[in-house]
Amino acid sequence: MISRIINEKTIDRVRDLLSESNKIVITCHLTPDGDAIGSSLGLMHTLNAIGKSAVVVTPDMVPKNLMFLPGAKDSVAYSRHEEYAGKLLSEAELIFCLDFNESKRVDRMEQALVSAKAPKVMIDHHLHPGDFADVVISHPESSSTSMLVFRALCRLELFDCISRQAAECIFTGMMTDTGNFSYNSNEPDLYIVIAELLRKGIDKDRLFQRACNTFSESSIRLNGYALSEKMELIPDHGCSLITLNAEELKRFGYEKGDTEGLVNKPLAMPEVVWSVYLREDPTQIKISMRSKGEFPVNRVCSEVFGGGGHLNAAGAEFKGSLEDCIATLRNAMPAYDKYLPHSKKK
């Protein structure tokens, strides 16, 4: 039996909201990852199983590598179907906000979300939750939002309603947000939950293969190019930096999800304590950071770029050129040398 970390009054409030609602929208952050999509679809399947009319509305498209998840093709992307997605939000009787702590994380969908009259329930594991939701389930110590959704469903006495399809989505979220259980994954309850999901009939090996180990030829070539030609080691700061500009992405036919996991690769080198990947998108620079040990990439992302995340996995967006983003990062590096292991400090 897993521990109870969600407040009883909070669960009672969510139970009341569910009993009063039928039309439910579930949403997540911009450029959704495995945890955002997995938690959203897992919750959707379970709510539909109890007779609710639940739909997932995402700020933009689900990444190609996650489209295999049950229900992913039925999600509504605000970036592609703005009018319909806006209508779903405005007519919703209850809205679940998963895997984001501030309304700005849904980007252009923010106004439609905030102005929606339905009560909002936030379930998230990032630091410093905002105040836009009516009910907040926030546990930064949790390894994933998918894990929190599983906890919440159990507390709502809906465990038996979690289907194999829902379990596949929840497991995929847990797996991808821990690097296949290689970081942020020392919570004993995590493995109790995995066992329960296996009993639901999931094939974890297949899910790993589909979510984490299936790539197109162009994706493999792009990742090889990034590591061979674009990875720079910065030994004085224990850092690795990979940058890909728009021209390079176009050359390899980049699609969302093609460089998923790239930022983790340099951490295999003992001398690399933290890894940074900068990708030039049409309107911004996407920043991804990972680290080992106690190096706080969430502080770098938050203090330097206004982003956030977890101790060893964080991200942000930079409104400016790739060159300016690189310069900003380099100028900030010395301030974080104090977090390097003793042997790395000057």
RAJO-V333972 format. One line per field, one symbol per residue. ss: DSSP state (~ for helix, > for strand, _ for the rest). phi: phi as a letter, one per 20 degrees, with the letter a starting at -180 (. if undefined). psi: psi as a letter, one per 40 degrees, with the letter a starting at -180 (. if undefined). A space follows every 10 residues. Layout:
ss->???
phi->???
psi->???
This chain:
ss->_______~~~ ~~~~~~~~~~ __>>>>>___ ___~~~~~~~ ~~~~~~~~~_ __>>>>>>__ ___~~~____ _~~~_>>___ _~~~~~~~~~ ~__>>>>>__ __~~~~~~~~ ~~~~~___>> >>>>______ ____>>>>__ ____~~~~~~ ~~~~~___~~ ~__~~~~~~~ ~~~~~~____ _______~~~ ~~~~~~~~~_ ___~~~~~~~ ~~____~~~~ ~~~~~~~~~_ >>>>~~~_>> >>>>_~~~~~ ~_________ _~~~~~~~__ ___>>>>>>> ____>>>>>> >_____~~~~ ~~~~~__>>> __>>>>>>__ _~~~~~~~~~ ~~~~~~~~~_ _~~~__
phi->.efddegfff fffffffffe ccecddcbeg lfdfffffff fffggffffd neddceddfb ffggfdfffg nffefdegfd cgffffffff efebcdddmb dcfffelfeg ffffffeffd decbceflff deefccdccf fffafgfffg gffffemdgf efffffffff ffffffecll mdblcefggg effgffffff ofdfffffgf edcccfgfff ffffffffdd edecffcmdc cdccefffff gdmgcgnfdg ngffgfffeg feebcccdce egdadedccc bdmdfeffff fffecmerqd gdbbbaccer ffffffffff feggfdffef ggfeff
psi->hiihehhddd ddddddddde idhhhhiaii ghaddddddd ddddddddde eighihhida ihideeeehh edeeihhddd gddddddddd eiehhhhhfi eideeebeed ddddeheiih hhhifiigia feidhhghgd eididddddd dddddefede ehiddddddd ddddddeeff feiffehddd ddddddddee eigddddddd defhiidddd ddddddddde hhhgddefih hhhhiddddd defhihedfh eddddeeehd ehdihhhhhh ideihhhhii iibehgdddd ddddeeaaai dehiiiihga iddddddddd ddddeedeei ideei.
